Amino acid sequence: MHTAGYIASLFIGLSLGLIGGGGSILTVPVLVYLFGVSPILATSYSLFVVGSTSLIGAYSNWRKNLVDFKTALLFGATSIISVFLTRKFLIHRIPENIYVGSLHFRFSILTMILFAVLMLLASISMIRKRQMNSTEKKEGINFTILVFYGIGIGLVTGFLGAGGGFLLIPALVLLLHLPMKKAVGTSLLIIAFNSLTGFIGDTGHLDTDWSFLLTITSIAISGVIIGGALSKKINGDKLKKGFGWFVMAMGIYILVKEIWFP
C-alpha cells in the first residue's frame, strides 16, 4: 500500500502541474487509506504538502506574471487568520466521540465524510465548464462579502486540510475582477499561505514524522515540476474534466466506506 501511496503522491503533484490545481483534494485520502495515517494527523500533513506544492505552483505562475500579490494579501488576510485560529485553538479541542442527544459520532469518521462532500463539490466544479467573466461586476468590491468568504475558506482549509481552489478561483474572478489565468496563479499563493499557516498552528499539538512528511512532499513537488513541463504539450482542460470524474468516484467511495463500512 505504501508503494501505491508514493505513486499517488506523484500523481497529486502532476495534477497541479498539468491543470493548475485539484490534486490537493486527494492528499488526505491518500494519507488515510494508503499510508494508514489518522484523519486528524492527515489533515495536518496535508496542509504542509498542499502548502509546499502550491508555493511551487505559485512561483511558476509568478514567473509568467500571473500572480497578483496585492489581491493575495487582501483576500488572504481573513482566511489566514481563520485557518490559524482553527488549527491552533479549535480542531484539537474537539473530542473523538461526539454525542448529540442519543446520536453518537466519531470525529475522525465525520472528518472523512465532510471531506468526501468537499470532493464531490470540487469534482462538479472541475467537470462543469463554466465561463466566468471578470468584467461582469465593476461596481466595486464588497468587503463584507470578502471577509466572510475568506473566513469560510479558512475554516474549510483548517478543518479538512484542503486548499479550496475551486472556491477561491470564482471569488477572485467575480469579487475581485481578476482574469482567469491570474486568478489561478493568485489562488495558488493564497492556498500556500493558508495551508502553511495552518500547519504552523498545529505546532505543539501533534507529533510530526518529518522524514515521512518531507518524502511525500518531495515526491509531490517532483510531480509539479514534471506536470508543468508536460502541460505545454497536453490539453489541460480535457484532463481536468477526466480528473473531475475520478475525484467524484473517490468521494462516493469514501462516503460509502465511512457511512456503511466504518
FENDAKA-V738445 format. One line per field, one symbol per residue. ss: DSSP state (A for helix, B for strand, O for the rest). Layout:
ss=???
This chain:
ss=OAAAAAAAAAAAAAAAAAAOOOAAAAAAAAAAAAOOOOAAAAAAAAAAAAAAAAAAAAAAAAAOOOOOAAAAAAAAAAAAAAAAAAAAAAAAAOOOBBBBOOBBBBAAAAAAAAAAAAAAAAAAAAAOOOOOOOOOOOOOOOAAAAAAAAAAAAAAAAAAOOOOAAAAAAAAAAOOOOOAAAAAAAAAAAAAAAAAAAAAAOOOOOOOOAAAAAAAAAAAAAAAAAAAAAOOOOOAAAAAAAAAAAAAAAAAAAAAAAAAOO
